[in-house]
Structure formats: structure tokens, C-alpha cells
């Protein structure tokens, strides 16, 4: 039987995505973990994975996602949830209203921890910030992020279209390869 890995999340959609992409025996576990404050998603995910493993003593994965905007010197980074909570996507658009450089990237870090240590797997997508929110699908920054090589925001894409180019999928495929080689 395949080893059970706990995914520290309360998001049922994420757990299904992880299972579908990795084919691993991943089980959701809701665990309250104090997050460090950093712009770096890898640093945040590494810290969360270590704390989760210390709490439950079983192999765990966590994820952290961020958005870095060039014109804002990398802000909001891993603090995107708080920025969106305070400003909404429209507020980020307003901050960039006079800015010509709308380049941005979105990234997800999957961190895995077990008795041998903590390992991180980063997925990133380059793109730009739209001039106005567009689309009804997704959540968070999906209505303002246009992936490089595309004309639509994530929120204008179907779930299948978005997931085929998602930064989480990139990170999860790296993690899947690591786990397969670890055995």
C-alpha cells in the first residue's frame, strides 16, 4: 500500500487537484499553523511544512502561493491574500493605473516534510496584470492575471484551461517526480 501523505489544507478543491495530478495517497488535514510573514512563497511553505510535520509526526505537504509585480518591486509576493483582502483586485489595478510595466508572475511552492527533512518544489508562471478585472471563474487574483502567451485572464478561462498551465501543476509534477524517485 502506498504511503499516506497529509496535505495541510481546508480546501477540498486543492486536495482533489493534488490527487489528480500526482496519483498519490494524499489525505486532507485541517491544521492551524502560524505563518511567518515573508514575500517569498518558498520560505513560507518550508516553514509551514516543518511546523506541520513537528505537530503530527507524519509526512506532510503544504502549499503557498504568491504574486510578484515588477513595478511594485515584487510586492505583494506571498502576502497576496492580505493585499486582496484589503484592496480587492480593483485596488491592485488602481495602484498600477499610471504604470507602463504591468509584468507579474504567480508562483506556488509545494513543501514536503518527513523524518528526513523539508523539500520544496516551485512552479511559476510569467504574465501581466490586466487593465481591469475580467472574467467570473476562479478566485483571488484570477480576474487580473493574464498568463504569458494568452489573451485571457485566469478568470476568463475554464478550470481545465487554467489548470493545464497552472503554477500549482508545475510544482506538483516536480513533487510527484521526487516522491517516485524517493521510493
C-alpha positions in Angstrom: 0.0 0.0 0.0 1.1 3.5 -0.9 2.3 5.7 2.0 -0.2 8.2 3.2 0.8 11.9 2.9 -1.2 14.5 4.7 -2.0 17.7 2.8 -2.4 20.5 5.3 -5.4 22.4 3.8 -9.1 23.0 4.4 -9.7 23.4 0.6 -11.4 20.4 -0.9 -10.7 21.6 -4.5 -6.9 21.7 -3.8 -6.9 18.1 -2.4 -8.7 16.8 -5.5 -6.3 18.6 -7.7 -3.3 17.2 -5.9 -4.6 13.6 -6.1 -5.5 14.0 -9.8 -2.1 15.4 -10.7 0.1 13.2 -8.5 -1.9 9.9 -8.2 -0.6 9.8 -4.6 -2.4 8.7 -1.5 -2.9 12.3 -0.2 -5.3 13.0 2.7 -6.6 16.4 3.7 -5.9 17.5 7.2 -7.0 20.9 8.5 -4.3 22.1 10.9 -3.9 25.6 12.3 -0.3 26.7 11.6 1.0 30.2 12.3 2.5 31.5 9.1 5.7 33.6 9.0 5.5 36.9 7.2 7.6 36.9 4.1 7.3 37.9 0.4 9.0 34.5 -0.5 6.5 31.7 -1.0 9.2 29.1 -0.7 10.3 30.4 2.7 6.7 30.5 3.9 5.9 26.9 2.6 9.1 25.5 4.1 8.3 26.9 7.5 4.7 25.7 7.4 5.8 22.2 6.3 8.3 21.9 9.1 5.8 23.1 11.7 3.1 20.7 10.4 5.5 17.7 10.5 6.5 18.6 14.0 2.8 18.7 15.1 1.7 15.4 13.6 4.9 13.4 13.0 3.7 12.1 9.6 4.7 13.0 6.1 3.0 16.3 5.1 2.7 18.6 2.2 1.7 22.3 2.3 1.5 24.9 -0.4 1.8 28.7 -0.5 1.0 30.9 -3.4 2.1 34.5 -4.3 2.0 37.2 -6.9 5.0 39.3 -7.7 4.5 42.6 -9.6 7.7 44.1 -11.1 6.5 47.7 -10.8 6.0 47.1 -7.1 9.5 45.6 -6.5 8.0 42.1 -6.1 5.1 43.0 -3.8 2.7 41.6 -2.8 4.5 38.2 -3.1 3.3 35.6 -0.5 1.2 38.4 1.1 -1.2 38.4 -1.8 -4.1 37.2 0.3 -3.8 40.2 2.6 -3.4 42.6 -0.3 -6.5 41.2 -1.9 -8.4 41.3 1.4 -7.6 45.0 1.8 -7.6 46.2 -1.8 -9.5 43.7 -3.9 -8.3 43.1 -7.4 -9.7 46.6 -8.4 -7.3 48.2 -5.8 -4.3 46.5 -7.3 -5.4 47.7 -10.8 -5.8 51.3 -9.3 -2.2 51.2 -7.9 -0.9 50.3 -11.3 -3.1 52.8 -13.2 -0.3 55.0 -14.4 2.3 52.2 -14.6 3.5 51.1 -18.1 5.3 48.0 -16.7 2.5 45.5 -15.8 4.7 42.4 -15.8 4.0 40.0 -13.0 4.5 36.4 -12.0 2.4 34.0 -9.9 4.0 31.1 -8.1 3.2 28.2 -5.9 5.6 26.3 -3.7 4.7 22.8 -2.6 6.7 21.9 0.5 7.0 18.3 1.7 8.3 17.3 5.1 9.1 13.9 6.6 11.7 12.5 9.0 14.5 13.2 6.5 13.8 16.9 6.2 11.9 19.6 4.2 11.9 19.7 0.4 10.4 22.4 -1.8 9.1 22.4 -5.3 8.4 25.7 -7.1 6.1 26.4 -10.0 5.9 29.9 -11.6 4.1 31.5 -14.5 5.0 34.8 -16.0 2.4 37.2 -17.2 1.0 40.6 -16.8 -1.7 42.5 -14.8 -4.8 43.3 -16.9 -6.0 46.9 -17.1 -9.4 45.9 -15.5 -10.7 42.8 -13.8 -12.1 40.3 -16.3 -13.9 37.0 -16.0 -16.1 35.2 -13.5 -14.2 32.0 -12.8 -11.6 31.3 -10.2 -10.8 33.5 -7.1 -8.2 35.8 -5.7 -6.2 37.5 -8.4 -7.5 35.3 -11.3 -9.5 38.2 -12.7 -6.4 40.4 -13.1 -3.7 38.0 -14.1 -3.0 37.2 -17.8 -0.5 34.4 -18.3 2.2 34.9 -20.9 1.2 33.8 -24.3 -2.5 34.2 -23.6 -5.1 36.9 -24.1 -7.5 35.9 -21.3 -7.2 36.3 -17.5 -7.3 33.1 -15.5 -10.9 34.1 -14.5 -11.9 34.0 -18.2 -10.5 30.5 -18.7 -12.3 27.2 -17.9 -10.9 25.3 -15.0 -9.4 22.8 -17.4 -7.7 25.5 -19.4 -6.3 27.2 -16.3 -5.2 24.0 -14.7 -3.3 23.0 -17.8 -1.0 26.0 -17.3 -1.1 26.4 -13.6 1.9 27.1 -11.4 0.5 24.6 -8.9 0.5 21.8 -11.5 4.2 22.6 -12.3 5.1 22.4 -8.6 3.1 19.2 -8.1 4.7 17.5 -11.1 8.1 18.2 -9.6 6.9 16.9 -6.2 5.5 13.7 -7.9 8.9 13.0 -9.5 10.7 13.5 -6.2 8.3 11.0 -4.4 8.6 8.4 -7.2 12.5 8.7 -7.0 12.5 8.6 -3.2 11.0 5.1 -3.0 
